Amino acid sequence: MTEESNHDMEQEAAVSVKIKCRRAHHAALASQHNIHVVPTSLFYNRWAAESFLVLDCCAEPVGSASPGAVSGTDSTGLPGSVWLSTNRPVAEAAAHARELAMTEMTPDVADVALLLYDDEVRMEEVARWLVGNGCARVEATARSWLVREFGFLFDADALQLVLPTAIVDGGHFPLGLGRRALLLILVRKVVIIRCIYGSRSHSCITLH
């Protein structure tokens, strides 16, 4: 075995250990503090199903979003989200952003927070503050993952679209999407699948 091969194996082993440690840490956050790092599909489904408290604690806002501003049709941030300023201490920024969200967006479910992040340390600080200040549960996902997989959410016209009501891992969407939504989701080929469970029939589209 060459020295280069040994080096590659060592690197792979180091990456594997990091992944295992991160997963163990995420599991501990979930079990001990009710802070859950979730897949983008689950995050989207929660966002689409109900009105939750939605915060963005990334280092920079998306597009034209200003510090502490509520995202909506005038911004390319995730609709309904509030970006936390990085010019304030975490607790102060989180409190200010939550107050804005509660005042401007009036979420129906205020004790569950959806959190976008780009740094796990800052995400955990914000999430711990939220749990310690009235939130029963925090669900977080990396904003870059959401942008990469479901970038149509950040389109300026997102709130005017007929968007998927649910997404499952693998890129399956229920029927009923408008042409504009399909274009934003970058659908190139649509396959209609109809599944029958007892007396119920369900249709979805599969992306290829």
VEXVEXKE-66780 format. One record per residue (C-alpha): residue in one letter; residue number from 1; x, y, z. Coordinates in pm, 1 decimal, padded with zeros to 6 digits, m for minus. Each point is the difference from the previous one (the first is absolute). Example, Ala and Ser with C-alpha at 12.3 -4.5 7.8 and 13.67 -1.06 7.14 Angstrom:
BEGIN
+---+-----+----------+----------+----------+
! r !   k !       px !       py !       pz !
+---+-----+----------+----------+----------+
! A !   1 !  01230.0 ! m00450.0 !  00780.0 !
! S !   2 !  00137.0 !  00344.0 ! m00066.0 !
+---+-----+----------+----------+----------+
END
This chain:
BEGIN
+---+-----+----------+----------+----------+
! r !   k !       px !       py !       pz !
+---+-----+----------+----------+----------+
! M !   1 !  00000.0 !  00000.0 !  00000.0 !
! T !   2 !  00140.7 !  00337.3 ! m00102.3 !
! E !   3 !  00049.1 !  00299.1 !  00227.1 !
! E !   4 ! m00267.3 !  00187.3 ! m00199.4 !
! S !   5 ! m00249.4 ! m00282.1 !  00058.9 !
! N !   6 !  00073.4 !  00004.1 !  00372.7 !
! H !   7 ! m00055.0 !  00374.8 !  00006.6 !
! D !   8 ! m00335.2 ! m00034.0 ! m00179.6 !
! M !   9 ! m00112.9 ! m00269.7 !  00243.9 !
! E !  10 !  00097.8 !  00215.6 !  00296.0 !
! Q !  11 ! m00196.1 !  00291.9 ! m00142.6 !
! E !  12 ! m00307.1 ! m00218.0 ! m00058.1 !
! A !  13 !  00023.7 ! m00134.6 !  00354.7 !
! A !  14 !  00028.4 !  00354.2 !  00139.8 !
! V !  15 ! m00307.2 !  00113.3 ! m00195.9 !
! S !  16 ! m00193.4 ! m00305.2 !  00119.5 !
! V !  17 !  00085.8 !  00077.4 !  00363.4 !
! K !  18 ! m00110.3 !  00363.3 ! m00043.3 !
! I !  19 ! m00332.2 ! m00108.1 ! m00149.6 !
! K !  20 ! m00062.0 ! m00246.6 !  00283.1 !
! C !  21 !  00085.3 !  00262.6 !  00261.4 !
! R !  22 ! m00229.3 !  00254.9 ! m00163.2 !
! R !  23 ! m00286.7 ! m00249.8 ! m00015.0 !
! A !  24 !  00051.4 ! m00089.5 !  00364.5 !
! H !  25 !  00000.3 !  00368.6 !  00093.5 !
! H !  26 ! m00319.4 !  00060.6 ! m00199.6 !
! A !  27 ! m00163.6 ! m00297.3 !  00173.3 !
! A !  28 !  00097.5 !  00143.3 !  00338.1 !
! L !  29 ! m00141.7 !  00341.2 ! m00090.6 !
! A !  30 ! m00326.9 ! m00164.2 ! m00102.1 !
! S !  31 ! m00036.6 ! m00220.8 !  00306.4 !
! Q !  32 !  00123.2 !  00247.4 !  00261.0 !
! H !  33 ! m00113.5 !  00336.3 ! m00135.0 !
! N !  34 ! m00262.0 ! m00074.2 ! m00268.2 !
! I !  35 !  00221.3 !  00162.4 ! m00263.9 !
! H !  36 ! m00023.9 ! m00200.6 ! m00322.1 !
! V !  37 !  00219.0 !  00027.1 ! m00309.6 !
! V !  38 ! m00239.1 ! m00115.6 ! m00271.9 !
! P !  39 !  00014.0 ! m00081.5 ! m00374.1 !
! T !  40 ! m00100.7 !  00277.8 ! m00237.9 !
! S !  41 ! m00311.0 ! m00192.5 ! m00109.2 !
! L !  42 ! m00128.9 ! m00015.6 !  00358.9 !
! F !  43 !  00081.7 !  00367.8 !  00053.0 !
! Y !  44 ! m00192.0 !  00091.3 ! m00316.0 !
! N !  45 ! m00299.6 ! m00211.5 !  00098.6 !
! R !  46 ! m00020.1 !  00168.2 !  00339.7 !
! W !  47 !  00032.0 !  00345.7 ! m00158.0 !
! A !  48 ! m00269.6 ! m00075.7 ! m00260.2 !
! A !  49 ! m00245.7 ! m00170.1 !  00236.7 !
! E !  50 ! m00035.9 !  00258.7 !  00276.7 !
! S !  51 !  00102.7 !  00346.7 !  00105.9 !
! F !  52 !  00303.5 ! m00042.3 !  00226.3 !
! L !  53 !  00255.7 !  00237.6 !  00142.6 !
! V !  54 !  00270.1 !  00007.7 ! m00272.3 !
! L !  55 !  00344.4 !  00148.2 !  00064.8 !
! D !  56 !  00318.5 !  00021.3 ! m00206.5 !
! C !  57 !  00324.1 !  00014.4 !  00199.8 !
! C !  58 !  00243.2 ! m00015.6 ! m00294.6 !
! A !  59 !  00293.3 !  00240.8 ! m00013.0 !
! E !  60 ! m00148.8 !  00188.0 ! m00296.2 !
! P !  61 ! m00359.9 !  00062.1 ! m00107.5 !
! V !  62 ! m00132.0 ! m00128.8 ! m00330.5 !
! G !  63 ! m00026.9 !  00248.4 ! m00285.4 !
! S !  64 ! m00158.5 !  00327.8 !  00099.5 !
! A !  65 ! m00096.0 ! m00101.5 !  00353.1 !
! S !  66 !  00120.0 !  00257.3 !  00251.4 !
! P !  67 !  00115.4 ! m00075.5 !  00356.7 !
! G !  68 ! m00296.7 ! m00102.6 !  00210.3 !
! A !  69 ! m00242.7 !  00048.4 ! m00289.1 !
! V !  70 ! m00297.5 ! m00223.4 ! m00062.9 !
! S !  71 !  00039.7 ! m00187.9 ! m00327.7 !
! G !  72 ! m00286.1 ! m00000.8 ! m00246.5 !
! T !  73 ! m00083.4 !  00106.8 ! m00350.9 !
! D !  74 !  00236.2 !  00296.6 !  00027.4 !
! S !  75 !  00293.9 ! m00224.4 !  00084.1 !
! T !  76 !  00164.2 ! m00315.1 ! m00127.6 !
! G !  77 !  00025.9 ! m00152.2 !  00345.0 !
! L !  78 ! m00219.5 ! m00290.7 !  00102.9 !
! P !  79 ! m00352.1 !  00149.2 !  00019.6 !
! G !  80 ! m00103.6 !  00063.8 !  00357.8 !
! S !  81 !  00350.1 ! m00023.1 !  00141.1 !
! V !  82 !  00191.1 !  00258.0 !  00201.8 !
! W !  83 !  00377.2 !  00029.1 ! m00027.7 !
! L !  84 !  00195.2 !  00044.3 !  00324.2 !
! S !  85 !  00244.4 !  00288.4 ! m00000.6 !
! T !  86 !  00362.7 ! m00099.5 !  00052.9 !
! N !  87 !  00076.7 !  00342.8 !  00149.1 !
! R !  88 ! m00170.5 ! m00089.2 !  00328.1 !
! P !  89 !  00066.8 ! m00267.5 !  00262.6 !
! V !  90 ! m00181.0 ! m00324.1 ! m00083.1 !
! A !  91 ! m00260.6 !  00032.7 !  00276.6 !
! E !  92 ! m00081.3 !  00359.7 ! m00092.4 !
! A !  93 ! m00014.7 ! m00077.7 ! m00373.0 !
! A !  94 ! m00221.9 ! m00304.3 !  00057.3 !
! A !  95 ! m00236.0 !  00194.0 !  00227.5 !
! H !  96 ! m00028.2 !  00285.3 ! m00248.5 !
! A !  97 ! m00058.3 ! m00233.7 ! m00296.5 !
! R !  98 ! m00261.8 ! m00201.5 !  00187.8 !
! E !  99 ! m00182.4 !  00316.9 !  00102.8 !
! L ! 100 ! m00007.1 !  00115.9 ! m00363.8 !
! A ! 101 ! m00125.9 ! m00338.3 ! m00116.3 !
! M ! 102 ! m00271.6 ! m00008.4 !  00264.4 !
! T ! 103 ! m00110.8 !  00355.3 ! m00080.4 !
! E ! 104 !  00021.6 ! m00006.8 ! m00378.6 !
! M ! 105 ! m00074.9 ! m00363.0 ! m00084.4 !
! T ! 106 ! m00214.0 ! m00103.4 !  00301.5 !
! P ! 107 !  00082.2 ! m00372.8 ! m00033.9 !
! D ! 108 ! m00276.4 ! m00240.1 !  00099.4 !
! V ! 109 !  00252.5 ! m00231.6 !  00167.1 !
! A ! 110 !  00232.9 !  00223.3 !  00197.5 !
! D ! 111 !  00151.9 ! m00265.7 !  00223.9 !
! V ! 112 !  00163.7 ! m00186.7 ! m00291.4 !
! A ! 113 !  00282.1 !  00175.4 ! m00183.7 !
! L ! 114 !  00138.8 ! m00078.9 ! m00344.6 !
! L ! 115 !  00361.0 !  00113.0 ! m00018.4 !
! L ! 116 !  00229.5 !  00047.1 ! m00300.8 !
! Y ! 117 !  00374.3 ! m00000.8 !  00064.8 !
! D ! 118 !  00344.0 ! m00004.3 ! m00158.4 !
! D ! 119 !  00202.9 ! m00052.8 !  00316.5 !
! E ! 120 ! m00084.6 ! m00274.2 !  00248.3 !
! V ! 121 !  00147.7 !  00180.4 !  00300.1 !
! R ! 122 ! m00213.6 !  00310.2 ! m00057.4 !
! M ! 123 ! m00302.2 ! m00216.6 ! m00083.8 !
! E ! 124 !  00032.9 ! m00181.7 !  00330.7 !
! E ! 125 !  00035.1 !  00328.0 !  00192.3 !
! V ! 126 ! m00314.1 !  00139.9 ! m00159.6 !
! A ! 127 ! m00191.9 ! m00325.4 !  00040.1 !
! R ! 128 !  00094.0 ! m00031.4 !  00368.0 !
! W ! 129 ! m00114.5 !  00358.5 !  00057.6 !
! L ! 130 ! m00332.2 ! m00073.5 ! m00172.3 !
! V ! 131 ! m00057.7 ! m00316.6 !  00203.8 !
! G ! 132 !  00085.2 !  00188.0 !  00316.6 !
! N ! 133 ! m00242.1 !  00279.7 ! m00087.9 !
! G ! 134 ! m00327.8 ! m00164.4 ! m00082.4 !
! C ! 135 !  00061.2 ! m00228.4 ! m00297.9 !
! A ! 136 ! m00088.0 ! m00363.9 !  00060.5 !
! R ! 137 !  00184.3 ! m00119.2 ! m00310.2 !
! V ! 138 !  00249.4 !  00130.1 ! m00258.2 !
! E ! 139 !  00046.8 ! m00156.6 ! m00343.1 !
! A ! 140 !  00305.2 !  00116.5 ! m00192.2 !
! T ! 141 !  00141.9 ! m00057.4 ! m00345.3 !
! A ! 142 !  00294.0 !  00149.1 ! m00188.8 !
! R ! 143 ! m00118.9 !  00284.8 ! m00222.0 !
! S ! 144 !  00245.9 ! m00098.0 ! m00272.5 !
! W ! 145 ! m00161.8 ! m00345.1 ! m00018.7 !
! L ! 146 ! m00344.8 !  00156.0 ! m00029.4 !
! V ! 147 !  00117.3 !  00241.5 ! m00270.5 !
! R ! 148 !  00170.4 ! m00279.1 ! m00191.4 !
! E ! 149 ! m00289.8 ! m00244.8 !  00014.6 !
! F ! 150 ! m00303.4 !  00229.6 !  00012.3 !
! G ! 151 !  00126.9 !  00331.6 ! m00128.0 !
! F ! 152 ! m00344.2 !  00090.7 ! m00135.2 !
! L ! 153 ! m00095.6 !  00095.9 !  00356.9 !
! F ! 154 !  00233.4 !  00297.9 ! m00022.8 !
! D ! 155 ! m00146.8 !  00130.4 ! m00325.7 !
! A ! 156 ! m00153.9 !  00346.0 !  00031.2 !
! D ! 157 ! m00335.3 ! m00140.8 ! m00118.6 !
! A ! 158 ! m00001.5 ! m00300.7 !  00233.3 !
! L ! 159 ! m00308.8 !  00107.9 !  00191.8 !
! Q ! 160 ! m00197.3 !  00038.9 ! m00324.6 !
! L ! 161 !  00075.1 ! m00356.3 ! m00111.4 !
! V ! 162 ! m00198.1 ! m00317.2 !  00045.6 !
! L ! 163 !  00276.5 ! m00183.7 !  00185.0 !
! P ! 164 !  00025.8 ! m00366.9 !  00102.0 !
! T ! 165 ! m00195.3 ! m00075.9 !  00315.3 !
! A ! 166 !  00253.3 ! m00267.6 !  00095.0 !
! I ! 167 !  00337.5 ! m00127.5 ! m00115.0 !
! V ! 168 !  00157.4 ! m00334.9 !  00079.3 !
! D ! 169 !  00363.3 ! m00097.7 ! m00033.6 !
! G ! 170 !  00075.3 ! m00093.2 ! m00358.6 !
! G ! 171 ! m00179.5 !  00294.6 ! m00158.3 !
! H ! 172 ! m00365.5 ! m00104.6 !  00002.3 !
! F ! 173 ! m00263.8 !  00271.9 ! m00013.8 !
! P ! 174 ! m00379.8 ! m00019.8 !  00015.7 !
! L ! 175 ! m00194.6 !  00106.2 ! m00308.0 !
! G ! 176 ! m00158.6 !  00342.9 ! m00029.4 !
! L ! 177 !  00309.1 !  00209.9 ! m00072.6 !
! G ! 178 ! m00024.8 !  00292.6 ! m00238.9 !
! R ! 179 !  00226.7 !  00029.7 ! m00305.4 !
! R ! 180 !  00206.0 !  00277.9 !  00164.8 !
! A ! 181 !  00061.6 ! m00216.0 !  00306.2 !
! L ! 182 !  00108.7 ! m00291.3 ! m00216.0 !
! L ! 183 !  00245.5 !  00222.1 ! m00184.9 !
! L ! 184 !  00145.6 !  00129.6 !  00326.2 !
! I ! 185 !  00038.9 ! m00354.9 !  00128.4 !
! L ! 186 !  00187.7 ! m00069.9 ! m00325.7 !
! V ! 187 ! m00223.8 ! m00284.7 ! m00111.6 !
! R ! 188 !  00124.6 ! m00139.6 ! m00328.6 !
! K ! 189 ! m00204.2 ! m00315.5 ! m00012.1 !
! V ! 190 ! m00318.6 ! m00075.2 !  00186.1 !
! V ! 191 ! m00125.4 ! m00348.3 !  00073.3 !
! I ! 192 ! m00347.1 ! m00028.9 !  00150.9 !
! I ! 193 ! m00039.8 ! m00279.9 !  00250.1 !
! R ! 194 ! m00334.0 ! m00102.1 !  00146.5 !
! C ! 195 ! m00002.7 ! m00216.1 !  00309.5 !
! I ! 196 ! m00313.6 ! m00153.1 !  00146.9 !
! Y ! 197 ! m00018.7 ! m00075.8 !  00373.1 !
! G ! 198 ! m00335.2 ! m00158.5 !  00077.6 !
! S ! 199 ! m00263.8 !  00248.0 ! m00107.8 !
! R ! 200 !  00244.1 !  00291.3 ! m00027.8 !
! S ! 201 !  00188.5 !  00098.2 ! m00311.2 !
! H ! 202 !  00310.7 !  00217.6 !  00012.8 !
! S ! 203 !  00187.7 !  00158.2 ! m00288.4 !
! C ! 204 !  00344.0 !  00152.3 ! m00006.4 !
! I ! 205 !  00262.6 !  00106.5 ! m00247.9 !
! T ! 206 !  00352.7 ! m00137.6 ! m00001.9 !
! L ! 207 !  00293.2 !  00208.6 ! m00119.6 !
! H ! 208 !  00260.1 ! m00145.9 ! m00236.6 !
+---+-----+----------+----------+----------+
END
